[in-house]
Amino acid sequence: MNHFLIQAVINSVPQMRYTKENQTPIAEMMVNFQGLRNEDPIRELKVTGWGSIAQEMIEQLKEGQNVVLEGRLRMNSITRKIAINT
């Protein structure tokens, strides 16, 4: 089971976009959250909402607000080539 529950602070105003196929609304924003220990660094996470949740994000959320997020956590990794100048 993949279940995620965390308290965070909104770092950027939610931005809306739409899918090409059926114009489903998608809202994205960045949030910051503290680690479990005081010495843990503050982490940043991109939050994505679809459909009616995306609409609510745009209408109700503002930068600097505290929020409690619940949902699924998915991690993506990107492999990039590094250019080395010699």
Secondary structure, DSSP 8 states (H G I E B T S, - for coil): ---EEEEEEE-S--EEEE-TTT--EEEEEEEEE--SSTTS--EEEEEEEEHHHHHHHHHH--TT-EEEEEE---------------
